[in-house]
Amino acid sequence: MFDKESFSARLLELRNERKVMAKDLAEHLGITKQAMSSLEKGKNIPSVPTLVALADYFEVSLDYLVGRSNNRTLL
């Protein structure tokens, strides 16, 4: 099951760890800064292509990104 709170917290954590500005990540993903903000605040659920793009960008597993695992490692 998708956990919006875990996803939002992990997205913000990963972005801050990489010191990436929200507008730059939004541009990389092809979404608006407002859409990025909504994802980080847990107001919206990302599409599957956006989830995959985020996992690829941060080099983490999808399960980690959506809160199904605490293991960041890609298999």
C-alpha positions as a Markdown table, in Angstrom:
| # | Residue | x | y | z |
|---|---|---|---|---|
| 1 | Met | 0.0 | 0.0 | 0.0 |
| 2 | Phe | 1.2 | 3.5 | -0.8 |
| 3 | Asp | 2.0 | 5.5 | 2.3 |
| 4 | Lys | 1.7 | 9.3 | 1.5 |
| 5 | Glu | 3.3 | 10.4 | 4.7 |
| 6 | Ser | 6.4 | 8.2 | 4.3 |
| 7 | Phe | 6.7 | 9.1 | 0.6 |
| 8 | Ser | 6.5 | 12.8 | 1.3 |
| 9 | Ala | 9.0 | 12.6 | 4.2 |
| 10 | Arg | 11.5 | 10.5 | 2.2 |
| 11 | Leu | 11.2 | 12.7 | -0.9 |
| 12 | Leu | 12.0 | 15.8 | 1.1 |
| 13 | Glu | 14.8 | 14.0 | 3.0 |
| 14 | Leu | 16.4 | 12.8 | -0.3 |
| 15 | Arg | 16.1 | 16.2 | -1.9 |
| 16 | Asn | 17.7 | 17.9 | 1.1 |
| 17 | Glu | 20.5 | 15.3 | 1.3 |
| 18 | Arg | 21.4 | 16.0 | -2.3 |
| 19 | Lys | 20.9 | 19.8 | -1.8 |
| 20 | Val | 18.6 | 19.9 | -4.8 |
| 21 | Met | 16.2 | 22.8 | -5.0 |
| 22 | Ala | 12.6 | 21.9 | -5.5 |
| 23 | Lys | 12.3 | 23.9 | -8.7 |
| 24 | Asp | 15.3 | 22.1 | -10.2 |
| 25 | Leu | 14.0 | 18.7 | -9.3 |
| 26 | Ala | 10.5 | 19.6 | -10.7 |
| 27 | Glu | 12.2 | 20.7 | -13.9 |
| 28 | His | 14.1 | 17.5 | -14.2 |
| 29 | Leu | 10.8 | 15.5 | -13.7 |
| 30 | Gly | 8.8 | 17.7 | -16.1 |
| 31 | Ile | 6.4 | 18.9 | -13.5 |
| 32 | Thr | 5.6 | 22.3 | -12.0 |
| 33 | Lys | 7.2 | 23.6 | -8.8 |
| 34 | Gln | 3.6 | 23.6 | -7.4 |
| 35 | Ala | 3.2 | 19.9 | -8.2 |
| 36 | Met | 6.5 | 19.2 | -6.6 |
| 37 | Ser | 5.4 | 21.1 | -3.4 |
| 38 | Ser | 2.2 | 19.1 | -3.4 |
| 39 | Leu | 4.1 | 15.8 | -3.5 |
| 40 | Glu | 6.4 | 16.9 | -0.6 |
| 41 | Lys | 3.4 | 18.0 | 1.4 |
| 42 | Gly | 1.5 | 14.8 | 0.8 |
| 43 | Lys | -1.3 | 16.5 | -1.0 |
| 44 | Asn | -0.9 | 14.6 | -4.2 |
| 45 | Ile | 0.1 | 11.0 | -5.2 |
| 46 | Pro | 2.7 | 10.8 | -8.0 |
| 47 | Ser | 2.2 | 9.0 | -11.2 |
| 48 | Val | 4.1 | 5.8 | -11.8 |
| 49 | Pro | 6.4 | 7.4 | -14.3 |
| 50 | Thr | 7.2 | 10.2 | -11.8 |
| 51 | Leu | 7.8 | 7.6 | -9.0 |
| 52 | Val | 10.2 | 5.7 | -11.3 |
| 53 | Ala | 12.0 | 8.9 | -12.3 |
| 54 | Leu | 12.4 | 9.9 | -8.6 |
| 55 | Ala | 13.8 | 6.5 | -7.7 |
| 56 | Asp | 16.2 | 6.6 | -10.6 |
| 57 | Tyr | 17.3 | 10.2 | -9.8 |
| 58 | Phe | 18.0 | 9.5 | -6.1 |
| 59 | Glu | 19.2 | 5.9 | -6.9 |
| 60 | Val | 16.9 | 4.3 | -4.3 |
| 61 | Ser | 14.4 | 1.5 | -4.6 |
| 62 | Leu | 10.8 | 2.2 | -5.3 |
| 63 | Asp | 9.9 | 0.3 | -2.2 |
| 64 | Tyr | 12.1 | 2.6 | -0.1 |
| 65 | Leu | 10.6 | 5.7 | -1.8 |
| 66 | Val | 7.0 | 4.7 | -1.1 |
| 67 | Gly | 7.7 | 3.5 | 2.5 |
| 68 | Arg | 7.4 | -0.2 | 1.9 |
| 69 | Ser | 11.1 | -0.8 | 3.0 |
| 70 | Asn | 13.8 | 0.9 | 4.9 |
| 71 | Asn | 16.4 | -0.4 | 2.5 |
| 72 | Arg | 17.5 | 2.2 | 0.0 |
| 73 | Thr | 19.5 | -0.3 | -2.0 |
| 74 | Leu | 18.6 | -1.1 | -5.6 |
| 75 | Leu | 18.5 | -4.7 | -6.5 |
